[in-house]
């Protein structure tokens, strides 16, 4: 008899406590975006002699290769693109990239301030950045403009790069 009462009591306790444990248990999946990168779009400035003004157009190079300075990984290899993402350094406030477009090398230096951001137990932390300055080498790049300085886990065009006309 004691065995039956003891078993029934344990079963009742389990029935009461299991939903509480399930409610507190997480499925372990991260449902937030953790990819953080600076979005870049390429443009070209051309002089229109007839109108005597400069015209800005999208610039899609015949071939562009992009890689980080002090990094052996090629991010984009001989692509025909004008929109791409660049991952900023998480442990340094300066990131540099080499852009080899249509036979010309340019280096892009990005000065940024990093901030650690806690997302959740499942997702952990990510590093957001605030772009302070973008400095191109000006071989074929005419200028670079910061459009959205806050680099967070949302896809956007943060920097526009303007190439000189051929």
C-alpha positions as CSV (number, residue, x, y, z in Angstrom):
1,X,0.0,0.0,0.0
2,X,2.8,2.4,0.9
3,X,4.4,1.6,-2.4
4,X,1.3,2.5,-4.4
5,X,0.8,5.8,-2.5
6,X,4.5,6.7,-2.9
7,X,4.4,5.9,-6.6
8,X,1.2,7.9,-7.1
9,X,2.7,10.9,-5.3
10,X,5.8,10.8,-7.5
11,X,3.6,10.6,-10.6
12,X,1.5,13.6,-9.5
13,X,4.7,15.6,-8.7
14,X,6.1,14.8,-12.2
15,X,2.8,15.7,-13.9
16,X,2.9,19.1,-12.1
17,X,6.6,19.9,-12.6
18,X,7.3,18.7,-16.1
19,X,5.3,21.5,-17.8
20,X,7.3,24.0,-15.7
21,X,10.6,22.5,-16.9
22,X,9.4,22.4,-20.5
23,X,8.4,26.1,-20.3
24,X,11.8,27.1,-19.0
25,X,13.7,24.9,-21.4
26,X,14.9,26.5,-24.6
27,X,15.1,24.8,-27.9
28,X,18.7,25.9,-28.2
29,X,18.3,27.5,-31.5
30,X,19.5,31.0,-32.3
31,X,16.7,32.8,-34.1
32,X,18.6,36.1,-34.4
33,X,20.9,37.2,-37.2
34,X,24.5,37.0,-36.1
35,X,26.2,38.0,-39.4
36,X,27.6,41.5,-39.1
37,X,29.4,43.0,-42.1
38,X,29.8,46.4,-43.7
39,X,27.8,46.7,-47.0
40,X,29.5,48.3,-49.9
41,X,28.2,49.6,-53.2
42,X,30.3,50.8,-56.2
43,X,29.6,53.8,-58.3
44,X,31.5,55.7,-61.1
45,X,31.6,59.4,-61.8
46,X,31.7,60.4,-65.4
47,X,31.9,63.8,-66.9
48,X,29.2,64.5,-69.4
49,X,30.7,67.1,-71.8
50,X,27.4,67.9,-73.5
51,X,25.7,68.8,-70.2
52,X,29.0,70.0,-68.6
53,X,28.3,68.1,-65.4
54,X,29.3,64.9,-63.7
55,X,27.0,61.9,-63.8
56,X,27.0,59.1,-61.3
57,X,26.2,55.6,-62.4
58,X,26.5,52.1,-61.0
59,X,30.0,50.7,-61.5
60,X,30.2,47.0,-62.2
61,X,33.8,46.1,-62.9
62,X,34.7,43.5,-65.5
63,X,36.4,41.7,-62.6
64,X,36.9,42.5,-58.9
65,X,39.0,40.7,-56.3
66,X,38.7,41.7,-52.7
67,X,40.8,40.5,-49.7
68,X,41.7,41.8,-46.3
69,X,45.1,43.2,-45.5
70,X,47.1,40.8,-43.2
71,X,44.6,38.1,-44.1
72,X,45.2,35.3,-46.5
73,X,41.5,34.8,-47.3
74,X,40.1,36.1,-50.6
75,X,36.6,37.4,-50.0
76,X,35.6,37.8,-53.6
77,X,37.6,36.4,-56.5
78,X,37.3,37.8,-60.0
79,X,33.6,38.6,-59.6
80,X,31.5,40.9,-61.7
81,X,29.6,42.6,-58.8
82,X,29.1,46.1,-57.5
83,X,27.4,45.3,-54.2
84,X,29.2,43.2,-51.5
85,X,29.8,42.8,-47.8
86,X,33.1,43.3,-45.9
87,X,33.6,41.8,-42.4
88,X,35.2,44.4,-40.1
89,X,37.8,43.3,-37.5
90,X,36.3,42.5,-34.2
91,X,39.4,43.0,-32.1
92,X,40.8,46.1,-33.8
93,X,39.4,49.5,-34.7
94,X,40.9,49.5,-38.1
95,X,40.1,47.2,-41.0
96,X,41.9,47.3,-44.4
97,X,40.9,45.7,-47.7
98,X,42.5,45.5,-51.1
99,X,40.2,46.0,-54.1
100,X,41.6,44.8,-57.4
101,X,39.2,46.1,-60.0
102,X,39.8,46.1,-63.8
103,X,43.5,45.8,-63.4
104,X,44.0,48.5,-60.7
105,X,44.7,48.1,-57.0
106,X,43.2,50.3,-54.3
107,X,43.3,49.9,-50.6
108,X,40.3,50.8,-48.4
109,X,41.0,51.7,-44.8
110,X,38.0,51.7,-42.4
111,X,38.3,53.3,-39.0
112,X,35.6,52.1,-36.7
113,X,34.6,51.7,-33.1
114,X,33.5,48.3,-31.9
115,X,30.9,47.4,-29.4
116,X,30.1,44.0,-27.9
117,X,26.4,43.3,-28.0
118,X,24.7,40.5,-26.1
119,X,21.9,38.9,-28.1
120,X,20.7,36.0,-26.0
121,X,21.8,32.8,-24.3
122,X,21.4,30.8,-27.5
123,X,23.0,33.5,-29.8
124,X,25.7,34.8,-27.5
125,X,27.4,38.0,-28.4
126,X,28.2,39.8,-31.6
127,X,30.4,42.8,-32.3
128,X,28.7,45.8,-33.9
129,X,30.7,48.7,-35.3
130,X,30.4,52.4,-35.8
131,X,32.3,53.6,-38.9
132,X,34.2,56.8,-38.1
133,X,36.1,57.2,-41.4
134,X,36.8,55.5,-44.7
135,X,40.1,56.3,-46.5
136,X,40.8,55.0,-50.0
137,X,44.2,55.1,-51.7
138,X,42.8,57.1,-54.7
139,X,44.5,55.2,-57.5
140,X,41.2,54.4,-59.3
141,X,38.9,55.3,-56.4
142,X,37.9,58.9,-56.4
143,X,36.1,59.0,-53.0
144,X,34.2,57.0,-50.4
145,X,31.1,58.2,-48.5
146,X,29.7,56.7,-45.3
147,X,25.9,56.4,-45.7
148,X,25.0,54.4,-42.6
149,X,27.8,54.5,-39.9
150,X,26.2,51.8,-37.7
151,X,27.1,48.3,-38.8
152,X,24.8,45.9,-37.0
153,X,23.2,42.6,-37.9
154,X,21.0,44.1,-40.6
155,X,21.9,44.1,-44.3
156,X,22.5,47.6,-45.6
157,X,24.7,49.7,-47.8
158,X,27.0,51.4,-45.3
159,X,29.7,52.8,-47.7
160,X,29.5,54.0,-51.2
161,X,32.7,53.9,-53.2
162,X,33.1,56.2,-56.3
163,X,35.5,55.1,-59.0
164,X,37.1,57.5,-61.5
165,X,35.9,57.2,-65.1
166,X,38.1,55.1,-67.4
